[in-house]
Amino acid sequence: MNPDIEMGEILNGIGQEIAELLGHQPDDTFLYAEVDDEGYEISIFAEGDKAVLYHFPNRKIFELVQRLWEIADDDKKWSVLEYEIADGEFDASFTFYDQFDPNQNDDDDEEDRCDQAIRKRFGDKPVIYPDLGPDAVSLTLEDLEHLEDEED
């Protein structure tokens, strides 16, 4: 299949999966994904009247984003996908690794790039993340200090 046609079908499929995940027309919804050889980080945000709601992506969305990245030619591998849905239509844009600020640390800035993209779309509305449930554990940096000791 022609890669451009497949890309269009995958992007359309992402929108359909978001609609299924949310259970309604996903207007004012934003998907942010960072991808590289080591893994994928995907977040979905839907704008409400007073806040932005975070939604966990489902397995199919991960598979579609992975496939979208895999079909890109090696010299056209993107690092960030920003996918917006508004008025029943999607708009997708890609950022390539060489477009990142070389003076920034990638590990620290992945979250910053996502936060910046959220603020660009939704302004200062608070972002509401779902409760992780009664079995969730909160960790602090102190909880992880022993990992550094083991590496030395």
C-alpha positions in Angstrom: 0.0 0.0 0.0 1.1 3.5 -0.7 2.6 4.9 2.5 0.8 8.2 2.1 -2.6 6.4 1.8 -1.7 4.2 4.8 -0.7 7.2 6.8 -4.1 8.9 6.1 -6.0 5.7 7.0 -4.0 5.4 10.3 -4.6 9.1 11.2 -8.3 8.6 10.5 -8.3 5.5 12.6 -6.7 7.3 15.5 -9.7 9.8 15.5 -12.2 6.9 15.3 -10.5 5.2 18.3 -10.5 8.4 20.3 -14.2 8.7 19.6 -14.8 5.1 20.8 -12.7 5.6 23.9 -14.6 8.8 24.9 -17.9 7.4 23.8 -18.9 10.6 21.9 -17.7 12.9 19.1 -14.3 14.0 20.3 -14.4 17.7 19.5 -11.8 19.8 21.3 -9.6 16.8 21.9 -5.8 16.6 21.7 -3.5 13.6 21.5 0.2 14.2 22.2 2.7 11.4 21.5 6.4 11.1 21.7 8.0 8.2 20.0 11.5 6.8 19.5 13.2 3.4 19.2 12.9 2.8 22.9 9.2 3.4 23.4 6.0 5.5 23.2 4.4 8.0 25.5 0.8 8.9 24.5 -1.6 11.3 26.3 -5.1 12.2 25.3 -6.8 15.4 26.6 -10.4 16.5 26.1 -11.5 20.1 26.9 -14.4 20.5 29.2 -16.2 23.7 30.3 -13.9 24.4 33.2 -11.1 21.9 32.9 -9.2 19.6 30.6 -9.7 15.9 31.2 -6.9 13.4 30.7 -7.8 10.0 29.2 -5.6 6.9 29.1 -5.1 5.8 25.5 -6.3 2.2 24.7 -4.2 -0.5 23.2 -5.5 0.2 19.7 -4.4 3.8 19.8 -0.9 2.7 20.9 -0.9 0.2 18.0 -2.0 2.9 15.5 0.7 5.4 16.7 3.3 2.7 16.6 2.3 1.7 13.0 2.3 5.4 11.9 5.9 5.7 13.2 7.0 2.5 11.7 5.8 3.3 8.1 7.8 6.5 8.0 11.0 6.4 6.0 14.1 6.3 8.2 15.0 9.8 7.1 11.5 11.0 7.9 11.0 9.5 11.4 9.2 12.0 13.5 9.5 12.3 17.3 6.3 14.1 18.3 2.8 13.7 17.0 0.3 16.4 17.9 -3.2 15.4 16.8 -6.2 17.7 17.3 -9.8 17.1 16.7 -12.2 20.1 16.3 -15.5 20.5 14.5 -15.4 16.9 13.4 -12.1 17.1 11.6 -8.5 16.2 12.7 -5.3 18.1 12.2 -2.0 16.2 12.7 1.4 17.8 12.9 4.8 16.2 13.4 8.0 17.4 15.1 11.3 15.8 14.2 14.1 15.1 16.7 16.4 17.6 15.1 13.8 20.4 15.7 14.2 20.0 19.5 16.3 22.5 21.4 19.8 20.9 21.6 20.4 22.6 24.9 17.6 20.8 26.6 17.8 17.4 28.3 15.4 15.0 26.5 14.5 13.0 29.6 13.4 16.1 31.6 11.8 17.9 28.7 9.4 15.3 27.3 6.9 16.3 30.0 7.7 20.0 29.5 7.0 19.7 25.7 3.7 18.0 26.4 2.7 20.6 29.0 3.6 23.4 26.6 1.5 21.8 23.9 -1.5 21.5 26.3 -1.2 25.2 27.4 -1.0 26.3 23.7 -4.3 24.6 23.1 -6.2 25.0 26.3 -4.6 28.0 28.0 -4.6 27.9 31.8 -7.4 25.5 32.3 -6.5 22.9 35.0 -5.8 19.4 33.8 -7.7 16.7 35.7 -6.0 13.3 35.8 -8.0 10.2 36.8 -7.7 8.6 40.2 -5.4 5.7 39.9 -7.4 3.7 42.4 -7.0 2.3 45.9 -4.0 0.2 45.0 -2.0 3.0 43.5 1.2 3.9 45.3 2.8 7.4 45.4 6.5 7.5 45.1 8.9 10.2 46.1 12.5 10.8 45.0 13.6 9.3 48.3 11.8 6.1 47.4 14.0 5.8 44.3 17.4 6.8 45.9 18.3 3.2 46.4 18.2 2.6 42.6 21.1 5.1 42.1 23.1 3.3 44.9 22.7 0.0 43.1 24.0 1.4 39.8 27.2 2.6 41.4 
